[in-house]
């Protein structure tokens, strides 16, 4: 190999090393945000530490919504096929929120394992019907 080929090889190796470093840093920085939300089953398997902010997705269990309108406090259960998570939220719920509806909740667990929601997003059912 002559000097020019060695320089080119070193330059290509440097570029590949830097690209790997940048990709690695990006993946490390986005590690928490790669997953859009946890299901109640994933939450039960992971045992997240109290106070850590995350998103939870599932369906509002029928018959679980309890409201204290004086303090705008709502408690309900988010469920998937196997696990349930009790959620407490203080504030006004979205218009699409109701029992049996899919929701995504942002918040953290307290010491008792109850999710203290900071934001509640209700998902529509994705069924479109003709308006008459």
N, CA, C and O atoms as a GROMACS GRO file, in nm:
protein
  528
    1UNK      N    1   0.084  -0.118   0.000
    1UNK     CA    2   0.000   0.000   0.000
    1UNK      C    3   0.089   0.124   0.000
    1UNK      O    4   0.186   0.133   0.075
    2UNK      N    5   0.054   0.219  -0.084
    2UNK     CA    6   0.132   0.341  -0.086
    2UNK      C    7   0.075   0.441   0.014
    2UNK      O    8  -0.025   0.413   0.080
    3UNK      N    9   0.136   0.555   0.027
    3UNK     CA   10   0.100   0.656   0.126
    3UNK      C   11  -0.041   0.710   0.101
    3UNK      O   12  -0.117   0.732   0.196
    4UNK      N   13  -0.076   0.732  -0.023
    4UNK     CA   14  -0.209   0.786  -0.056
    4UNK      C   15  -0.318   0.687  -0.016
    4UNK      O   16  -0.421   0.728   0.038
    5UNK      N   17  -0.299   0.558  -0.041
    5UNK     CA   18  -0.398   0.457  -0.003
    5UNK      C   19  -0.411   0.447   0.149
    5UNK      O   20  -0.522   0.428   0.200
    6UNK      N   21  -0.302   0.460   0.221
    6UNK     CA   22  -0.307   0.457   0.368
    6UNK      C   23  -0.385   0.576   0.422
    6UNK      O   24  -0.462   0.562   0.517
    7UNK      N   25  -0.365   0.693   0.362
    7UNK     CA   26  -0.439   0.812   0.405
    7UNK      C   27  -0.589   0.794   0.381
    7UNK      O   28  -0.671   0.828   0.466
    8UNK      N   29  -0.623   0.740   0.264
    8UNK     CA   30  -0.764   0.717   0.234
    8UNK      C   31  -0.825   0.615   0.330
    8UNK      O   32  -0.937   0.634   0.378
    9UNK      N   33  -0.753   0.508   0.358
    9UNK     CA   34  -0.801   0.406   0.450
    9UNK      C   35  -0.821   0.464   0.590
    9UNK      O   36  -0.921   0.437   0.656
   10UNK      N   37  -0.724   0.544   0.635
   10UNK     CA   38  -0.736   0.607   0.767
   10UNK      C   39  -0.856   0.704   0.771
   10UNK      O   40  -0.926   0.711   0.872
   11UNK      N   41  -0.878   0.777   0.663
   11UNK     CA   42  -0.989   0.870   0.657
   11UNK      C   43  -1.122   0.795   0.662
   11UNK      O   44  -1.213   0.836   0.734
   12UNK      N   45  -1.136   0.687   0.585
   12UNK     CA   46  -1.259   0.608   0.584
   12UNK      C   47  -1.284   0.546   0.721
   12UNK      O   48  -1.396   0.548   0.770
   13UNK      N   49  -1.180   0.492   0.784
   13UNK     CA   50  -1.193   0.436   0.919
   13UNK      C   51  -1.234   0.543   1.020
   13UNK      O   52  -1.315   0.516   1.108
   14UNK      N   53  -1.179   0.662   1.008
   14UNK     CA   54  -1.214   0.771   1.098
   14UNK      C   55  -1.362   0.809   1.081
   14UNK      O   56  -1.432   0.830   1.180
   15UNK      N   57  -1.408   0.818   0.956
   15UNK     CA   58  -1.547   0.852   0.929
   15UNK      C   59  -1.640   0.744   0.986
   15UNK      O   60  -1.741   0.777   1.048
   16UNK      N   61  -1.607   0.617   0.966
   16UNK     CA   62  -1.689   0.508   1.019
   16UNK      C   63  -1.691   0.509   1.172
   16UNK      O   64  -1.796   0.486   1.233
   17UNK      N   65  -1.578   0.536   1.232
   17UNK     CA   66  -1.571   0.544   1.378
   17UNK      C   67  -1.655   0.659   1.432
   17UNK      O   68  -1.726   0.643   1.531
   18UNK      N   69  -1.648   0.774   1.368
   18UNK     CA   70  -1.726   0.890   1.411
   18UNK      C   71  -1.876   0.866   1.390
   18UNK      O   72  -1.957   0.905   1.474
   19UNK      N   73  -1.912   0.803   1.279
   19UNK     CA   74  -2.054   0.773   1.253
   19UNK      C   75  -2.107   0.676   1.360
   19UNK      O   76  -2.218   0.694   1.409
   20UNK      N   77  -2.029   0.576   1.394
   20UNK     CA   78  -2.069   0.483   1.500
   20UNK      C   79  -2.083   0.553   1.634
   20UNK      O   80  -2.174   0.523   1.711
   21UNK      N   81  -1.993   0.645   1.662
   21UNK     CA   82  -1.998   0.721   1.788
   21UNK      C   83  -2.124   0.808   1.793
   21UNK      O   84  -2.190   0.813   1.897
   22UNK      N   85  -2.156   0.876   1.685
   22UNK     CA   86  -2.274   0.962   1.680
   22UNK      C   87  -2.402   0.879   1.692
   22UNK      O   88  -2.494   0.917   1.764
   23UNK      N   89  -2.409   0.767   1.622
   23UNK     CA   90  -2.526   0.680   1.631
   23UNK      C   91  -2.541   0.626   1.773
   23UNK      O   92  -2.652   0.622   1.826
   24UNK      N   93  -2.431   0.583   1.833
   24UNK     CA   94  -2.435   0.534   1.971
   24UNK      C   95  -2.483   0.640   2.069
   24UNK      O   96  -2.566   0.610   2.155
   25UNK      N   97  -2.434   0.762   2.056
   25UNK     CA   98  -2.479   0.871   2.144
   25UNK      C   99  -2.627   0.901   2.123
   25UNK      O  100  -2.700   0.926   2.220
   26UNK      N  101  -2.672   0.899   1.999
   26UNK     CA  102  -2.814   0.925   1.971
   26UNK      C  103  -2.904   0.818   2.033
   26UNK      O  104  -3.005   0.851   2.094
   27UNK      N  105  -2.867   0.693   2.018
   27UNK     CA  106  -2.946   0.586   2.076
   27UNK      C  107  -2.945   0.591   2.229
   27UNK      O  108  -3.047   0.563   2.292
   28UNK      N  109  -2.833   0.627   2.286
   28UNK     CA  110  -2.826   0.640   2.432
   28UNK      C  111  -2.916   0.753   2.481
   28UNK      O  112  -2.984   0.739   2.583
   29UNK      N  113  -2.916   0.866   2.410
   29UNK     CA  114  -2.997   0.980   2.450
   29UNK      C  115  -3.146   0.952   2.434
   29UNK      O  116  -3.227   1.004   2.511
   30UNK      N  117  -3.183   0.871   2.337
   30UNK     CA  118  -3.324   0.842   2.311
   30UNK      C  119  -3.371   0.713   2.378
   30UNK      O  120  -3.482   0.668   2.351
   31UNK      N  121  -3.290   0.655   2.462
   31UNK     CA  122  -3.320   0.525   2.521
   31UNK      C  123  -3.456   0.522   2.589
   31UNK      O  124  -3.530   0.425   2.573
   32UNK      N  125  -3.493   0.624   2.663
   32UNK     CA  126  -3.621   0.628   2.732
   32UNK      C  127  -3.737   0.657   2.639
   32UNK      O  128  -3.850   0.616   2.667
   33UNK      N  129  -3.713   0.724   2.529
   33UNK     CA  130  -3.822   0.768   2.442
   33UNK      C  131  -3.845   0.676   2.323
   33UNK      O  132  -3.933   0.704   2.242
   34UNK      N  133  -3.769   0.569   2.310
   34UNK     CA  134  -3.788   0.480   2.197
   34UNK      C  135  -3.923   0.411   2.207
   34UNK      O  136  -3.994   0.398   2.106
   35UNK      N  137  -3.960   0.366   2.325
   35UNK     CA  138  -4.090   0.302   2.346
   35UNK      C  139  -4.194   0.412   2.367
   35UNK      O  140  -4.178   0.498   2.454
   36UNK      N  141  -4.302   0.409   2.288
   36UNK     CA  142  -4.403   0.513   2.300
   36UNK      C  143  -4.475   0.506   2.434
   36UNK      O  144  -4.501   0.609   2.496
   37UNK      N  145  -4.509   0.384   2.478
   37UNK     CA  146  -4.570   0.368   2.610
   37UNK      C  147  -4.556   0.224   2.655
   37UNK      O  148  -4.534   0.134   2.574
   38UNK      N  149  -4.570   0.203   2.786
   38UNK     CA  150  -4.570   0.069   2.843
   38UNK      C  151  -4.714   0.024   2.859
   38UNK      O  152  -4.803   0.106   2.884
   39UNK      N  153  -4.738  -0.105   2.844
   39UNK     CA  154  -4.868  -0.162   2.878
   39UNK      C  155  -4.865  -0.199   3.026
   39UNK      O  156  -4.757  -0.206   3.084
   40UNK      N  157  -4.980  -0.223   3.089
   40UNK     CA  158  -4.978  -0.265   3.229
   40UNK      C  159  -4.896  -0.392   3.252
   40UNK      O  160  -4.833  -0.406   3.357
   41UNK      N  161  -4.896  -0.485   3.159
   41UNK     CA  162  -4.815  -0.606   3.173
   41UNK      C  163  -4.666  -0.574   3.170
   41UNK      O  164  -4.591  -0.625   3.253
   42UNK      N  165  -4.623  -0.488   3.077
   42UNK     CA  166  -4.482  -0.448   3.072
   42UNK      C  167  -4.443  -0.374   3.199
   42UNK      O  168  -4.331  -0.390   3.248
   43UNK      N  169  -4.533  -0.292   3.251
   43UNK     CA  170  -4.506  -0.219   3.374
   43UNK      C  171  -4.488  -0.314   3.491
   43UNK      O  172  -4.400  -0.294   3.574
   44UNK      N  173  -4.570  -0.418   3.499
   44UNK     CA  174  -4.558  -0.517   3.607
   44UNK      C  175  -4.426  -0.594   3.597
   44UNK      O  176  -4.368  -0.631   3.698
   45UNK      N  177  -4.379  -0.618   3.475
   45UNK     CA  178  -4.254  -0.691   3.456
   45UNK      C  179  -4.131  -0.605   3.483
   45UNK      O  180  -4.029  -0.657   3.526
   46UNK      N  181  -4.138  -0.476   3.458
   46UNK     CA  182  -4.021  -0.389   3.468
   46UNK      C  183  -3.995  -0.337   3.609
   46UNK      O  184  -3.880  -0.311   3.644
   47UNK      N  185  -4.097  -0.321   3.690
   47UNK     CA  186  -4.082  -0.266   3.826
   47UNK      C  187  -4.008  -0.132   3.824
   47UNK      O  188  -3.898  -0.120   3.877
   48UNK      N  189  -4.068  -0.032   3.761
   48UNK     CA  190  -4.007   0.101   3.752
   48UNK      C  191  -3.997   0.165   3.889
   48UNK      O  192  -4.080   0.141   3.977
   49UNK      N  193  -3.895   0.246   3.907
   49UNK     CA  194  -3.876   0.313   4.035
   49UNK      C  195  -3.977   0.426   4.050
   49UNK      O  196  -4.010   0.493   3.952
   50UNK      N  197  -4.027   0.447   4.172
   50UNK     CA  198  -4.123   0.556   4.195
   50UNK      C  199  -4.061   0.691   4.159
   50UNK      O  200  -3.944   0.717   4.184
   51UNK      N  201  -4.144   0.776   4.099
   51UNK     CA  202  -4.099   0.910   4.061
   51UNK      C  203  -4.046   0.921   3.920
   51UNK      O  204  -4.027   1.032   3.871
   52UNK      N  205  -4.021   0.810   3.853
   52UNK     CA  206  -3.969   0.814   3.716
   52UNK      C  207  -4.084   0.836   3.619
   52UNK      O  208  -4.183   0.764   3.622
   53UNK      N  209  -4.072   0.936   3.533
   53UNK     CA  210  -4.175   0.973   3.436
   53UNK      C  211  -4.178   0.872   3.321
   53UNK      O  212  -4.074   0.838   3.266
   54UNK      N  213  -4.298   0.825   3.285
   54UNK     CA  214  -4.315   0.732   3.173
   54UNK      C  215  -4.457   0.744   3.121
   54UNK      O  216  -4.540   0.816   3.177
   55UNK      N  217  -4.485   0.671   3.013
   55UNK     CA  218  -4.620   0.668   2.955
   55UNK      C  219  -4.678   0.528   2.971
   55UNK      O  220  -4.608   0.428   2.957
   56UNK      N  221  -4.807   0.524   2.999
   56UNK     CA  222  -4.879   0.399   3.016
   56UNK      C  223  -4.995   0.398   2.918
   56UNK      O  224  -5.068   0.497   2.906
   57UNK      N  225  -5.014   0.287   2.848
   57UNK     CA  226  -5.124   0.276   2.753
   57UNK      C  227  -5.208   0.154   2.782
   57UNK      O  228  -5.156   0.050   2.820
   58UNK      N  229  -5.337   0.168   2.764
   58UNK     CA  230  -5.429   0.056   2.785
   58UNK      C  231  -5.572   0.106   2.774
   58UNK      O  232  -5.598   0.214   2.722
   59UNK      N  233  -5.664   0.026   2.824
   59UNK     CA  234  -5.806   0.063   2.821
   59UNK      C  235  -5.854   0.092   2.962
   59UNK      O  236  -5.813   0.028   3.059
   60UNK      N  237  -5.944   0.191   2.972
   60UNK     CA  238  -6.006   0.222   3.100
   60UNK      C  239  -6.103   0.111   3.133
   60UNK      O  240  -6.196   0.083   3.056
   61UNK      N  241  -6.083   0.047   3.246
   61UNK     CA  242  -6.167  -0.066   3.286
   61UNK      C  243  -6.308  -0.017   3.319
   61UNK      O  244  -6.326   0.084   3.386
   62UNK      N  245  -6.406  -0.090   3.270
   62UNK     CA  246  -6.546  -0.052   3.292
   62UNK      C  247  -6.580  -0.061   3.440
   62UNK      O  248  -6.543  -0.157   3.508
   63UNK      N  249  -6.649   0.042   3.490
   63UNK     CA  250  -6.690   0.046   3.630
   63UNK      C  251  -6.583   0.093   3.726
   63UNK      O  252  -6.602   0.087   3.847
   64UNK      N  253  -6.470   0.139   3.674
   64UNK     CA  254  -6.359   0.176   3.764
   64UNK      C  255  -6.343   0.327   3.783
   64UNK      O  256  -6.264   0.369   3.868
   65UNK      N  257  -6.415   0.408   3.707
   65UNK     CA  258  -6.396   0.554   3.714
   65UNK      C  259  -6.470   0.609   3.836
   65UNK      O  260  -6.591   0.591   3.851
   66UNK      N  261  -6.394   0.678   3.922
   66UNK     CA  262  -6.451   0.743   4.040
   66UNK      C  263  -6.406   0.889   4.038
   66UNK      O  264  -6.286   0.918   4.029
   67UNK      N  265  -6.503   0.981   4.046
   67UNK     CA  266  -6.471   1.124   4.037
   67UNK      C  267  -6.506   1.195   4.165
   67UNK      O  268  -6.609   1.170   4.227
   68UNK      N  269  -6.417   1.286   4.205
   68UNK     CA  270  -6.443   1.381   4.313
   68UNK      C  271  -6.447   1.517   4.246
   68UNK      O  272  -6.343   1.580   4.226
   69UNK      N  273  -6.565   1.562   4.211
   69UNK     CA  274  -6.578   1.684   4.132
   69UNK      C  275  -6.537   1.809   4.208
   69UNK      O  276  -6.503   1.910   4.148
   70UNK      N  277  -6.541   1.802   4.340
   70UNK     CA  278  -6.503   1.920   4.419
   70UNK      C  279  -6.355   1.952   4.403
   70UNK      O  280  -6.316   2.068   4.397
   71UNK      N  281  -6.272   1.848   4.395
   71UNK     CA  282  -6.128   1.868   4.382
   71UNK      C  283  -6.075   1.832   4.243
   71UNK      O  284  -5.954   1.830   4.221
   72UNK      N  285  -6.166   1.802   4.149
   72UNK     CA  286  -6.130   1.759   4.014
   72UNK      C  287  -6.036   1.639   4.016
   72UNK      O  288  -5.947   1.627   3.932
   73UNK      N  289  -6.054   1.549   4.112
   73UNK     CA  290  -5.972   1.430   4.125
   73UNK      C  291  -6.048   1.311   4.067
   73UNK      O  292  -6.163   1.286   4.103
   74UNK      N  293  -5.982   1.239   3.978
   74UNK     CA  294  -6.041   1.123   3.914
   74UNK      C  295  -5.948   1.005   3.936
   74UNK      O  296  -5.826   1.017   3.919
   75UNK      N  297  -6.005   0.892   3.973
   75UNK     CA  298  -5.926   0.769   3.980
   75UNK      C  299  -5.993   0.665   3.891
   75UNK      O  300  -6.116   0.658   3.885
   76UNK      N  301  -5.913   0.586   3.825
   76UNK     CA  302  -5.963   0.483   3.735
   76UNK      C  303  -5.856   0.377   3.718
   76UNK      O  304  -5.740   0.397   3.756
   77UNK      N  305  -5.895   0.266   3.660
   77UNK     CA  306  -5.803   0.155   3.638
   77UNK      C  307  -5.777   0.142   3.489
   77UNK      O  308  -5.870   0.140   3.408
   78UNK      N  309  -5.648   0.135   3.453
   78UNK     CA  310  -5.607   0.109   3.315
   78UNK      C  311  -5.567  -0.037   3.307
   78UNK      O  312  -5.491  -0.086   3.391
   79UNK      N  313  -5.618  -0.106   3.207
   79UNK     CA  314  -5.601  -0.250   3.201
   79UNK      C  315  -5.561  -0.294   3.061
   79UNK      O  316  -5.591  -0.229   2.961
   80UNK      N  317  -5.491  -0.407   3.056
   80UNK     CA  318  -5.476  -0.481   2.932
   80UNK      C  319  -5.534  -0.619   2.958
   80UNK      O  320  -5.615  -0.634   3.050
   81UNK      N  321  -5.500  -0.716   2.884
   81UNK     CA  322  -5.564  -0.847   2.900
   81UNK      C  323  -5.532  -0.914   3.034
   81UNK      O  324  -5.611  -0.995   3.082
   82UNK      N  325  -5.417  -0.881   3.096
   82UNK     CA  326  -5.376  -0.955   3.215
   82UNK      C  327  -5.352  -0.872   3.340
   82UNK      O  328  -5.370  -0.923   3.451
   83UNK      N  329  -5.312  -0.747   3.329
   83UNK     CA  330  -5.276  -0.666   3.445
   83UNK      C  331  -5.357  -0.536   3.451
   83UNK      O  332  -5.406  -0.488   3.349
   84UNK      N  333  -5.369  -0.480   3.572
   84UNK     CA  334  -5.439  -0.354   3.596
   84UNK      C  335  -5.345  -0.258   3.666
   84UNK      O  336  -5.259  -0.299   3.743
   85UNK      N  337  -5.362  -0.128   3.640
   85UNK     CA  338  -5.287  -0.023   3.708
   85UNK      C  339  -5.386   0.084   3.752
   85UNK      O  340  -5.464   0.135   3.671
   86UNK      N  341  -5.383   0.118   3.880
   86UNK     CA  342  -5.468   0.224   3.933
   86UNK      C  343  -5.404   0.358   3.901
   86UNK      O  344  -5.284   0.378   3.923
   87UNK      N  345  -5.485   0.450   3.848
   87UNK     CA  346  -5.436   0.582   3.806
   87UNK      C  347  -5.517   0.689   3.878
   87UNK      O  348  -5.638   0.678   3.890
   88UNK      N  349  -5.448   0.792   3.925
   88UNK     CA  350  -5.513   0.911   3.982
   88UNK      C  351  -5.472   1.031   3.901
   88UNK      O  352  -5.354   1.048   3.868
   89UNK      N  353  -5.570   1.115   3.869
   89UNK     CA  354  -5.545   1.234   3.789
   89UNK      C  355  -5.623   1.350   3.847
   89UNK      O  356  -5.741   1.336   3.879
   90UNK      N  357  -5.557   1.463   3.860
   90UNK     CA  358  -5.625   1.583   3.907
   90UNK      C  359  -5.628   1.683   3.793
   90UNK      O  360  -5.525   1.735   3.751
   91UNK      N  361  -5.748   1.709   3.743
   91UNK     CA  362  -5.764   1.801   3.632
   91UNK      C  363  -5.886   1.765   3.551
   91UNK      O  364  -5.968   1.682   3.590
   92UNK      N  365  -5.898   1.829   3.437
   92UNK     CA  366  -6.011   1.807   3.349
   92UNK      C  367  -5.972   1.702   3.246
   92UNK      O  368  -5.868   1.713   3.180
   93UNK      N  369  -6.055   1.600   3.232
   93UNK     CA  370  -6.028   1.492   3.139
   93UNK      C  371  -6.066   1.531   2.997
   93UNK      O  372  -6.151   1.618   2.978
   94UNK      N  373  -6.003   1.470   2.896
   94UNK     CA  374  -6.039   1.499   2.757
   94UNK      C  375  -6.183   1.454   2.726
   94UNK      O  376  -6.237   1.368   2.795
   95UNK      N  377  -6.242   1.513   2.625
   95UNK     CA  378  -6.379   1.481   2.587
   95UNK      C  379  -6.397   1.335   2.547
   95UNK      O  380  -6.504   1.278   2.571
   96UNK      N  381  -6.297   1.273   2.488
   96UNK     CA  382  -6.308   1.136   2.442
   96UNK      C  383  -6.289   1.034   2.555
   96UNK      O  384  -6.304   0.914   2.531
   97UNK      N  385  -6.256   1.078   2.675
   97UNK     CA  386  -6.232   0.986   2.785
   97UNK      C  387  -6.363   0.924   2.833
   97UNK      O  388  -6.459   0.994   2.861
   98UNK      N  389  -6.364   0.791   2.841
   98UNK     CA  390  -6.478   0.718   2.896
   98UNK      C  391  -6.434   0.574   2.923
   98UNK      O  392  -6.328   0.531   2.878
   99UNK      N  393  -6.517   0.502   2.995
   99UNK     CA  394  -6.487   0.363   3.027
   99UNK      C  395  -6.483   0.280   2.900
   99UNK      O  396  -6.564   0.300   2.809
  100UNK      N  397  -6.390   0.187   2.893
  100UNK     CA  398  -6.374   0.103   2.775
  100UNK      C  399  -6.295   0.166   2.663
  100UNK      O  400  -6.270   0.102   2.561
  101UNK      N  401  -6.254   0.291   2.680
  101UNK     CA  402  -6.180   0.365   2.578
  101UNK      C  403  -6.030   0.347   2.598
  101UNK      O  404  -5.984   0.334   2.712
  102UNK      N  405  -5.954   0.347   2.491
  102UNK     CA  406  -5.809   0.341   2.499
  102UNK      C  407  -5.753   0.476   2.542
  102UNK      O  408  -5.801   0.580   2.497
  103UNK      N  409  -5.653   0.473   2.629
  103UNK     CA  410  -5.590   0.595   2.677
  103UNK      C  411  -5.439   0.577   2.681
  103UNK      O  412  -5.388   0.466   2.689
  104UNK      N  413  -5.368   0.690   2.674
  104UNK     CA  414  -5.225   0.695   2.699
  104UNK      C  415  -5.207   0.800   2.808
  104UNK      O  416  -5.253   0.913   2.796
  105UNK      N  417  -5.139   0.759   2.916
  105UNK     CA  418  -5.124   0.844   3.033
  105UNK      C  419  -4.977   0.870   3.057
  105UNK      O  420  -4.896   0.778   3.054
  106UNK      N  421  -4.943   0.996   3.083
  106UNK     CA  422  -4.806   1.031   3.119
  106UNK      C  423  -4.804   1.066   3.266
  106UNK      O  424  -4.885   1.146   3.313
  107UNK      N  425  -4.711   1.007   3.339
  107UNK     CA  426  -4.701   1.032   3.482
  107UNK      C  427  -4.595   0.945   3.545
  107UNK      O  428  -4.505   0.897   3.477
  108UNK      N  429  -4.606   0.925   3.675
  108UNK     CA  430  -4.509   0.844   3.748
  108UNK      C  431  -4.580   0.767   3.859
  108UNK      O  432  -4.690   0.802   3.901
  109UNK      N  433  -4.514   0.663   3.905
  109UNK     CA  434  -4.567   0.583   4.015
  109UNK      C  435  -4.531   0.649   4.147
  109UNK      O  436  -4.423   0.706   4.162
  110UNK      N  437  -4.624   0.640   4.245
  110UNK     CA  438  -4.589   0.685   4.379
  110UNK      C  439  -4.542   0.563   4.460
  110UNK      O  440  -4.530   0.453   4.406
  111UNK      N  441  -4.515   0.584   4.588
  111UNK     CA  442  -4.462   0.476   4.672
  111UNK      C  443  -4.560   0.359   4.685
  111UNK      O  444  -4.517   0.245   4.704
  112UNK      N  445  -4.690   0.385   4.675
  112UNK     CA  446  -4.791   0.281   4.688
  112UNK      C  447  -4.816   0.204   4.558
  112UNK      O  448  -4.895   0.110   4.556
  113UNK      N  449  -4.750   0.244   4.448
  113UNK     CA  450  -4.769   0.178   4.320
  113UNK      C  451  -4.884   0.234   4.240
  113UNK      O  452  -4.924   0.176   4.139
  114UNK      N  453  -4.939   0.348   4.283
  114UNK     CA  454  -5.047   0.415   4.210
  114UNK      C  455  -4.985   0.514   4.113
  114UNK      O  456  -4.896   0.591   4.151
  115UNK      N  457  -5.030   0.514   3.990
  115UNK     CA  458  -4.978   0.608   3.892
  115UNK      C  459  -5.042   0.744   3.912
  115UNK      O  460  -5.164   0.758   3.908
  116UNK      N  461  -4.958   0.844   3.933
  116UNK     CA  462  -5.003   0.982   3.944
  116UNK      C  463  -4.987   1.046   3.807
  116UNK      O  464  -4.876   1.078   3.765
  117UNK      N  465  -5.098   1.064   3.738
  117UNK     CA  466  -5.096   1.112   3.600
  117UNK      C  467  -5.077   1.263   3.594
  117UNK      O  468  -5.136   1.338   3.672
  118UNK      N  469  -4.994   1.305   3.501
  118UNK     CA  470  -4.976   1.447   3.473
  118UNK      C  471  -5.055   1.486   3.349
  118UNK      O  472  -5.095   1.602   3.334
  119UNK      N  473  -5.077   1.389   3.258
  119UNK     CA  474  -5.150   1.416   3.135
  119UNK      C  475  -5.224   1.289   3.094
  119UNK      O  476  -5.170   1.179   3.104
  120UNK      N  477  -5.348   1.304   3.049
  120UNK     CA  478  -5.429   1.192   3.002
  120UNK      C  479  -5.470   1.220   2.858
  120UNK      O  480  -5.529   1.324   2.828
  121UNK      N  481  -5.437   1.128   2.770
  121UNK     CA  482  -5.474   1.140   2.629
  121UNK      C  483  -5.568   1.026   2.594
  121UNK      O  484  -5.535   0.910   2.617
  122UNK      N  485  -5.684   1.057   2.541
  122UNK     CA  486  -5.781   0.955   2.501
  122UNK      C  487  -5.766   0.929   2.353
  122UNK      O  488  -5.754   1.022   2.273
  123UNK      N  489  -5.765   0.802   2.316
  123UNK     CA  490  -5.752   0.763   2.176
  123UNK      C  491  -5.890   0.731   2.120
  123UNK      O  492  -5.972   0.670   2.189
  124UNK      N  493  -5.915   0.771   1.996
  124UNK     CA  494  -6.044   0.736   1.936
  124UNK      C  495  -6.039   0.590   1.891
  124UNK      O  496  -5.931   0.531   1.882
  125UNK      N  497  -6.153   0.534   1.863
  125UNK     CA  498  -6.162   0.392   1.835
  125UNK      C  499  -6.127   0.354   1.691
  125UNK      O  500  -6.129   0.236   1.657
  126UNK      N  501  -6.095   0.449   1.608
  126UNK     CA  502  -6.052   0.428   1.470
  126UNK      C  503  -6.159   0.365   1.381
  126UNK      O  504  -6.127   0.312   1.275
  127UNK      N  505  -6.284   0.370   1.423
  127UNK     CA  506  -6.394   0.325   1.337
  127UNK      C  507  -6.460   0.448   1.279
  127UNK      O  508  -6.505   0.536   1.352
  128UNK      N  509  -6.464   0.454   1.150
  128UNK     CA  510  -6.523   0.570   1.084
  128UNK      C  511  -6.658   0.530   1.028
  128UNK      O  512  -6.672   0.426   0.965
  129UNK      N  513  -6.756   0.614   1.051
  129UNK     CA  514  -6.893   0.587   1.005
  129UNK      C  515  -6.941   0.705   0.924
  129UNK      O  516  -6.901   0.819   0.947
  130UNK      N  517  -7.026   0.676   0.830
  130UNK     CA  518  -7.085   0.783   0.749
  130UNK      C  519  -7.180   0.865   0.833
  130UNK      O  520  -7.257   0.810   0.913
  131UNK      N  521  -7.176   0.995   0.816
  131UNK     CA  522  -7.264   1.086   0.888
  131UNK      C  523  -7.392   1.098   0.808
  131UNK      O  524  -7.390   1.124   0.688
  132UNK      N  525  -7.505   1.081   0.877
  132UNK     CA  526  -7.635   1.088   0.807
  132UNK      C  527  -7.704   1.218   0.836
  132UNK      O  528  -7.814   1.242   0.785
   0.00000   0.00000   0.00000
